[in-house]
Amino acid sequence: MLLTRVGEDSTIVLNGDVQQSDLKEADGLSKIIHLAKKHMLPIPIVEFGIDDIVRSDICAEWVKVFMKEGL
């Protein structure tokens, strides 16, 4: 419903962290990203990676461990 209610000259920003989901199946954000890429919609998708962490070094190390362990 959200995407059908966008008016002319409007901007919508959807943000979130696909890694932080407690759902076993794909979450809504992951589905939207997949569909936008699949249908090559003319919208920018910005995805951050491990190198984009600007917190402390220990935080970056923990994220790497979690990713390695599949958590």
MODELLER restraints for C-alpha pairs under 7 A, 6 or more apart:
rsr = mdl.restraints
at = mdl.atoms
rsr.add(forms.Gaussian(group=physical.xy_distance, feature=features.Distance(at['CA:18:A'], at['CA:29:A']), mean=6.72, stdev=0.5))
rsr.add(forms.Gaussian(group=physical.xy_distance, feature=features.Distance(at['CA:18:A'], at['CA:30:A']), mean=6.26, stdev=0.5))
rsr.add(forms.Gaussian(group=physical.xy_distance, feature=features.Distance(at['CA:53:A'], at['CA:60:A']), mean=6.25, stdev=0.5))
